[in-house]
Amino acid sequence: MEFTFVIYLVILVAAFFFLIVLPQRRRMAAHQALMASLVVGDAVVTSGGVHGTIRGLDERTAEVEIAPGVVVTIARGAIAAKLDVRTDNGEAR
């Protein structure tokens, strides 16, 4: 009886690890890689859904131009994704 309880507990812990912990670690690693790859001029979208272009970066913040002449300062971690912006001739920048 006690042995089956231990087996169930081990299965539960393993399932928790593979279904919750590993995917979360992968998401965190991907977000950290994104933060490290940001450069001035990148088109980005924030976690709040605001689209803009990076105009300045430091360790904790980013200055993002959201409209011509409108630059906001946001937390660097609030950048959710880098966008693939196409130029007029069809090339990605």
N, C-alpha and C positions, 0 to 999 in steps of 0.2 A: 504494500500500500504506500509506504513512504517513498519507495524507489520510483514509483510511477509519478508521484507528486514532484520529485526532483527532475524527472525527465520532462514533465510538462512545464516546469519553471524554466529549464534550460531552453526549451523550444520557444517559449514566450520571450525570453530575453534575446535570443538570436533573431527572432522575427522583428522585435522592436529595433534592434541594431540595424538590420538590413533594410527595413522599410522606413525608418525615421532618421536615424543618425547618419548613415552613409549619404543619402540624398542631400541632407542639409549641409554636410561637409563639402560635397561637390558644388552646391550653390554658392557657399561662402568662398570657396577657392576660385570659382568663375568670377564672382564679383570683385574679389581682390585683384585678379588678373586684369579685369576691366579698369579698375581704378589706376593700376600701374601703367596701363597703355594709353591713358588719356593725354592728349596734347592740345595746345592752343589751335583753334580752327576746326576741331571735331564738332560735328553735329550730334547732339545728344537729346535724350528725353529723360526727364526727372521721374522720380517715383510718384509724383503728383500729376504727371501727364503733361507737363510743360515742355514744349520743344524749343530748342535754342542752339546757339553756337558758343563754344567756349572761347572767351576772350582773355582769360587769365586764370592761373592755377597756383595754389600753394599747397602746403601739406594737408590742411583741413578744409579749405574752402575753394570754390570755383566761381569765377565771374562768368555769367552766362548771358549773352545778348538774346533776348526773347523777341525783340522787335527792333527795327532800325533806330539806333540811339538809346535803347532801353536796356541797361545792363543791371542784372540782379546778382547779389552774392548769395550763394547757397552752400550748404554743407556738401563736401565732395562725395560723401557716402550716399547722398540723395540722388545721385545720377544712376538711373536704372539701366540705361542701354546707350550704346553708341549707334548712331544711324548711318546707313550707307546712303550717302547723298550723291546723286548723279549730276554731273555738270551739263551744260548745254550740248556738248558734243557726245554725250552718252557715257563718258568715262566716270568711274567711281573716284571720289576723292576721299 
